[in-house]
Amino acid sequence: MAETNKPDGQDETTDASTNTHTTESEDPTTANNALPIQPPPPHHFTVGDRVCISKQPPYFKTADTMPMLRPPDTIPVGTEGRIMGSSPGGYWIVRFPNGSFLMDSQYIQAMS
């Protein structure tokens, strides 16, 4: 096995028997024993639950067959609605007095 020193201080080794080149760096997937980043768990609502808007979203997306974006002042914070179903990606179909919208879990909270 032959060792060479690089000017930047990295030690590199060459294995003559297998003719492979390796460096002293770790696999990025196991570096620092890091766990994969996972999104926060979605809030658990059931169909029929009463919810209200707890935080103003940047826009509203209608729950129509062909969804459209609506401005954030379409529904004010605190407006009550009812869960009508769930949609992939942590979105909930919520029926408000102004219509049905797809709402991310972070913008709604359960009513007591």
C-alpha positions in Angstrom: 0.0 0.0 0.0 1.5 3.4 -1.0 0.6 6.6 0.8 0.9 10.1 -0.6 0.4 13.5 1.0 -1.6 16.1 -0.8 -0.8 19.8 -0.4 -4.2 20.5 1.2 -3.5 18.0 4.0 -5.8 15.2 2.9 -4.3 11.7 3.2 -5.1 9.5 0.3 -4.2 5.8 -0.1 -4.0 3.6 -3.1 -4.4 -0.1 -2.7 -2.2 -1.7 -5.3 -3.7 -5.2 -5.1 -7.2 -4.1 -6.1 -6.2 -0.8 -7.8 -8.9 1.2 -5.9 -8.5 4.8 -4.8 -9.9 5.8 -1.4 -10.0 9.0 0.7 -10.5 9.4 4.4 -14.0 10.8 4.2 -17.2 9.3 5.6 -20.2 8.3 3.6 -22.5 11.4 3.6 -25.5 9.4 4.5 -23.9 8.2 7.8 -22.0 11.4 8.6 -22.5 12.6 12.2 -24.9 9.7 12.8 -27.7 12.0 11.4 -31.2 10.7 11.2 -33.3 11.4 8.2 -35.4 14.6 8.5 -39.0 13.8 8.9 -41.9 16.3 8.7 -43.9 16.9 11.9 -46.7 14.5 12.4 -50.0 15.8 11.0 -52.8 16.8 13.3 -55.4 14.1 13.5 -58.8 15.2 12.5 -61.8 13.1 11.6 -64.6 13.9 9.1 -67.1 16.1 10.8 -64.7 17.8 13.3 -65.2 21.5 13.9 -62.0 23.5 13.2 -61.1 27.1 13.0 -58.3 29.0 11.2 -55.5 29.6 13.7 -53.0 31.3 11.5 -53.5 33.1 8.2 -52.2 31.1 5.2 -50.4 32.9 2.4 -53.3 31.9 0.1 -56.4 29.6 0.0 -56.8 26.8 -2.5 -60.3 25.8 -3.4 -61.3 22.2 -3.1 -63.0 22.2 -6.5 -62.4 19.7 -9.3 -60.1 22.3 -10.8 -58.7 24.1 -7.7 -58.0 27.9 -7.8 -56.0 30.1 -5.5 -57.7 32.8 -3.5 -56.2 35.7 -1.6 -55.5 35.4 2.1 -58.3 37.8 3.1 -60.9 35.4 1.7 -61.5 33.9 5.1 -60.4 35.7 8.3 -58.6 34.1 11.2 -61.0 32.5 13.7 -63.6 31.4 11.1 -65.1 28.1 11.9 -65.4 25.3 9.5 -66.0 21.5 9.3 -63.7 18.8 8.1 -65.2 17.2 5.0 -62.3 14.8 4.2 -58.6 14.5 3.8 -56.3 14.9 0.8 -52.7 13.7 0.2 -49.9 15.7 1.6 -51.4 16.5 5.0 -54.2 18.7 3.5 -57.8 18.7 4.8 -60.9 19.6 2.9 -62.6 22.1 5.1 -66.1 23.6 4.5 -66.3 27.2 5.5 -69.3 29.6 4.9 -67.4 30.9 1.9 -66.9 27.5 0.3 -64.6 24.4 0.6 -60.9 24.8 0.7 -57.8 22.6 1.0 -56.1 23.6 4.3 -52.7 22.5 5.6 -52.8 21.2 9.1 -50.6 24.0 10.4 -53.3 26.6 9.7 -56.2 25.0 11.4 -56.9 23.8 15.0 -59.7 21.7 16.5 -62.6 23.5 18.2 -63.4 22.4 21.7 
